[in-house]
């Protein structure tokens, strides 16, 4: 059990850190460029899309070997639906990790603007979003690791 927990935690942490840093980093870069060039919201939207693309490609590269291992142990014929399973998992992991962070950031920015508490509510809600995103990524990678372990028995 310790090995499964460690593996799940490692995958969740890697995916979470990669997705959050690329998306949030690109978000802040886009916000900064928009403030310098007065082009709001175009640079922010473009950089968020680039960050999500980086996160998706990175997550796919990280998770694909694990999925290959699971399907190899199942020894079944691969159908068309199963070909797209890794991409669906990457999208699910990305949304599960990024959505709470982005929601926390935007809600925090809005509340900070209304309450004049900048940047405290934003920092708190972004940190909460990171925790929720990492917990979701852990749960998903945990179930994938469990399937891998059961498939090997």
Secondary structure, 3 states (H helix, E strand, C coil): CHHHHHHHHHHHHHHHHHHHHHHHHHHHHHHHHHHHHCCCCHHHHHHHHHHHHHHHHHHHHHHHHHHHHHHHHHCCCCCHHHHCHHHHHHHHHHHHHHHHHHHHHHHHHHHHHHHCCCCHHHHHHHHHHHHHHHHHHHHHHHHHHHHHHHHCC
